[in-house]
Amino acid sequence: MQLVKLEIKGFKSFGDKITINFNEGVTAIVGPNGCGKSNVVDAIRWVLGEQSTRMLRSEKMENIIFNGTANRKPANLAEVSLTFENNNKLLPTEFSTVTITRKLYRNGDSEYRLNDVKCRLKDITDLFLDTGLGADTYSIIELKMIDEIINNKDNSRRNLFEEASGISKYKVRKKQTLSKLRDTEADLDRVDDLLYEINKNLKQLETQAKKADKYFQLKEEYREASVGLAYYRLEGFSTDLERIAEQEKGQQERIKETSAKIEGQENQLRTLREDILSKEKNLATQQKSTNEYANKIRSYESDKKIKNERIIHLQEKETRITAELNNDKKQLEHVQYTIKRLNEELFEEQGKLDVFRLDIDRNQTEVEELRGQQSSAKGKLDSFTQQSSELQNRIYKLEKDIAVLNIQKEALQQESVRAMTDASAKVEELNEFNKAVADLDEQVKMQQNQYDAAMQGENELQQQIHAVEEQLNETRAQLNRESRLVDAKQNEYNLTKSLVDNLEGFPESIKFLRKNAGWKKSYPLFSDILFCKEEYRVAIENYLESVMNHYVVQDQQEAVQAIQLLSDASRGKANFFVLDAIQTVKTKPQTPENTIPALEVVKVDKKYSLLCEQLLQHVFLLKPEASDSLAETLPQDDLVILHPEGKFSKNRLGLNGGSVGLFEGKRIGRAKNLESLSKEIKELNQKIEKLQQAEADSIDTLATLRTASQKDVIDELRMVLNRLHNELISVKTKQEQYQTFITNSQNRKQDIESKITVIQYELQKAEPELQILKVEAESNQKQLMELQNAHAEIAEVLNEKSASFNQENIRFHQQQNKVSSLQKDLEYRESQQEAFEARIEKNSLEYEQVKVDMKDTSHIVDHNDEDLVAMYAQKEELEKGLQEIEEDFYTTRRIINELEEEITQLRRSKDQNDFLLSELKDKKTALQIDLNSLKERLSVEFNIDINSLLEGDMPEIPASQEELATACDKLKKQLDSYGSINPMAKEAYDEIQERHTFISKEKSDLLDAKASLMATINEIDQTANDKFMHAFNTVRENFVHVFRSLFNQEDSCDMVLTDPANPLESDIDIIARPKGKRPLSINQLSGGEKTLTATALLFSLYLLKPAPFCIFDEVDAPLDDTNIDKFNNIIKDFSKNSQFIIVSHNKRTIASTDIIYGVTMVEQGVSRVVPVDLRDVA
């Protein structure tokens, strides 16, 4: 396979359409920086399917469209086409010439074309799969990719090996298989969820059916035992009631006697309580007087104790104050002596400070005068130094300019001679090129006319083929959709018909009437006449659950006939709606807010409309937006509000709700649904027949159009036209180059002569000016030396005077600090003196006050002792009178307590008799309640009238009363523990069992599919592993050979797998050690050595699997001249089997190529391509 040409239009800097034709050998893309060379590589990468804007050096895909220049508008379309000659059938297609095209519009639309037929990116990718070509394969190598290979960025080495070993397609297949496996596992999870739910419901229904049978058996046993026990209990009720009546009479007489005794004792107690009340008041008065006098004595005693404690406190205070006065007087005398000494020292040191201040003022004046002299001298010296420096710079610049002018003059003279010699040699060759261009122009026009005519006819034919293919694909897709839909509808029809025919979910009585010939007329069930939308079925069915099994008959006689049949056959009960008995609804309720009347969503035949109005006139469905209003208030009147999905319902008395079952909503409208499904299936089958006929017609049309293709003729014309175009472009390029060269040579000679004249004039003017400047510089140097000497003398005197001033200043500040310290010490001592004097005066006053307080307190204590003696005598007389009153009071109190105890005993006896009487009444009431309870229970549970048992004789009962009571309790507990039962469980169990069998078969099929996919993945892994290891070992041997050819035969290198046990996921390490080096890693090699190592790896891959073409984008940039030659030689060797396209600035690389395409920007911002065939020049 060979790359034929590249066509670019509107891509990046290529505003105009350009064509680059590729031949065998090595093609170079050259040009200055920024001319658009790398845009050619980007165009090839883009058309091969590159999706990364980073690889295309753009921020977003829209940026690759030509953006215009100052003189051109932006393009609306970027288009790149790449043409291959599929001569060795490497590409899996019947075409000998393959052209892939990619377009991108500014509005974001894009398209791919294969031989000008619209296709998908996947089609392009699949076409080049396992060929070594692609946007991310080793056929396109940039300089930055060398570093990525060396550093193994993003597993770049592994990607190269996978492409070379041909396992990319296996990875794609594995990815697709894994995707199918994930889908299969997801389906299995869904089937398992369904089976789990079905199994759960199946077990529940099975349990419910068994539970219902057991429940009815226990209930019959319980009835028999309860009736037998009732006979025993009725017999004992009469005897118990008579015995309780006699006991009640005797107890009432005993209560009466006890009440009379209690009344006499209470009268005597009342008299004694009045007497003790007066005695209690006298006792309280005497106790109060005694307590008050005792409190007065305690107050005197407490006051005396406080006064004694105060005397002790004042004595202690007197001692403390005396000690403080003595201590303060001593410290005051010491402070006064210290103040006198400090005043004397301060006077002496202040005199020394004044002398130091006079000396430092004199020295400071002298230093400031010297600094002014130094500053003036320094200013003159700096100014003259700057002038001298500027003069030297002017001299240096003038000398440099003269030398440059002489060099330029010599170079221009040599260039003038060389330009005229080259121009003379090119004139004859230009004449031959002019004649060749005219001949080729005529041949190209003739060939182009033939090609355009053939291409127009082929394009029209391909458009017809594409239109027919699209129509065929759409027909097939629609046919698949309709087939799947009709299968689903047929399955639904079969299931529904089975349920209707077998009356699944209905009681035995319903099935009996439907199949009984004695009931001649066929009447519908209420669930069959009703039909509504799918979203409301659960809600309507839940509300009408109690009437769904009712038969709808015309008159009462028909219902009576059915009831008689059921009764005669003992087949249970059935319910009936009688249409003749239904009356028209007079008033209709107002529709509540956010609801829909249930009658609006229900559809029935006209003859049943009155029945539905009677049942649903007060029923309303919540709208979807208000369906979460469970917590709102209950509706008024007799309205019923239903949740549209059947989650809850509300009426004025309450609400109910909960989860929605798996099969709820499936019973309503089964018959109507069957008719609808039958009609849909018939329409779908007719539609499928039409689609199958359309598919056959499209296939015939497509076969006819494909046989009319003339692609071989067009390919032959295209090859001839391309060859003529290439020859014409090559000759025109050489013609333009020769003509431009001659014209430029003549213009260059004139420019050179003008420049030489200007240079000669500049030299004549500069040389005299240089001599003048040198004389002036010598004079300035002498004056500069004199100024420097004067400045140095002044600086030396200033330094000596500054040192003397600094010493005097230090002594002055030391004396100043000493005086300041003495002043602060004196101030502190004076403040101490004032504090001591103030404290002595304060303590003296406090001492006098303490003396006075001690005298007053002692006098008060002596007077209180006399009063206390008299008070103690008076207290003793009061306590003696109180004791006599207390003895009289407590004697009366004891008599009252004994009387109260006797009354309490009598009351306790009476209460006990009352309690016994109450117990007898409770027993009597309990017996009556038990009798009524027995009556109600037998009536409610078994529909038995207890009067019939009382009137008749007691039958013979085999078990005793205790055995029957035990049996009843046991059976009752068993029945209560059963909870609710489902009488429809058997029918529902059979229905869900059939569903379980169907889902289980689907699960088995999915498990088989999963096993098949796992086997496929294992087969893919094994095949890919074998191919990869074979490729790795081959490339490893090739790498050693190529590496040593690029370096030396003594150099060592190798490639190893980091994880040999898992080669398909293992990293690949490269070991490269040029002679004389021992790098720890490949990253320690130089830039050139890294490039050669990566090149060796790439060509090792080419030896295993040559790519049809290879592009190197400035890969040779890091190489020196010696390594460039090695690089070029190996490319020459490999170009025998592959085409090489090299983007380079290196002259050695360019010289070694066969064809050069120069990329230029004649117009700013717009790239053009100029070809040169170096084989013709050679």
Secondary structure, 3 states (H helix, E strand, C coil): CEEEEEEEECECCECCCEEEECCCCEEEEECCCCCCHHHHHHHHHHHCCCCCCCCCCCCCHHHHECCCCCCCCCCCEEEEEEEEECCCCCCCCCCCEEEEEEEEECCCCEEEEECCEEECHHHHHHHHCCCCCCCCCCCEEEHHHHHHHHHCHHHHHHHHHHHHHCCHHHHHHHHHHHHHHHHHHHHHHHHHHHHHHHHHHHHHHHHHHHHHHHHHHHHHHHHHHHHHHHHHHHHHHHHHHHHHHHHHHHHHHHHHHHHHHHHHHHHHHHHHHHHHHHHHHHHHHHHHHHHHHHHHHHHHHHHHHHHHHHHHHHHHHHHHHHHHHHHHHHHHHHHHHHHHHHHHHHHHHHHHHHHHHHHHHHHHHHHHHHHHHHHHHHHHHHHHHHHHHHHHHHHHHHHHHHHHHHHHHHHHHHHHHHHHHHHHHHHHHHHHHHHHHHHHHHHHHHHHHHHHHHHHHHHHHHHHHHHHHHHHHHHHHHHHHHHHHHHHHHHHHHHHHHHHHHCCCCCHHHHHHHHCCCCCCCCCEHHHHCEECHHHHHHHHHHCHHHCCCEEECCHHHHHHHHHHHHHHCCCCCCEEEHHHCCCCCCCCCCCCCEEEHHHHEECCHHHHHHHHHHHCCEEEECHHHCCCCCCCCCCCCCEEECCCCCEEEECCEEEECCCCCCCCCCCCHHHHHHHHHHHHHHHHHHHHHHHHHHHHHHHHHHHHHHCCCHHHHHHHHHHHHHHHHHHHHHHHHHHHHHHHHHHHHHHHHHHHHHHHHHHHHHHHHHHHHHHHHHHHHHHHHHHHHHHHHHHHHHHHHHHHHHHHHHHHHHHHHHHHHHHHHHHHHHHHHHHHHHHHHHHHHHHHHHHHHHHHHHHHHHHHHHHHHHHHHHHHHHHHHHHHHHHHHHHHHHHHHHHHHHHHHHHHHHHHHHHHHHHHHHHHHHHHHHHHHHHHHHHHHHHHHCCCHHHHHHCCCCCCCCCHHHHHHHHHHHHHHHHHHCCCCCCHHHHHHHHHHHHHHHHHHHHHHHHHHHHHHHHHHHHHHHHHHHHHHHHHHHHHHHHHHHHHHCCCCCEEEEEECCCCCCCCCCEEEEEECCCCCCCCHHHCCHHHHHHHHHHHHHHHHHHCCCCEEEEECCCCCCCHHHHHHHHHHHHHHCCCCEEEEECCCHHHHHCCCEEEEEEEEECCEEEEEEEEHHHHC
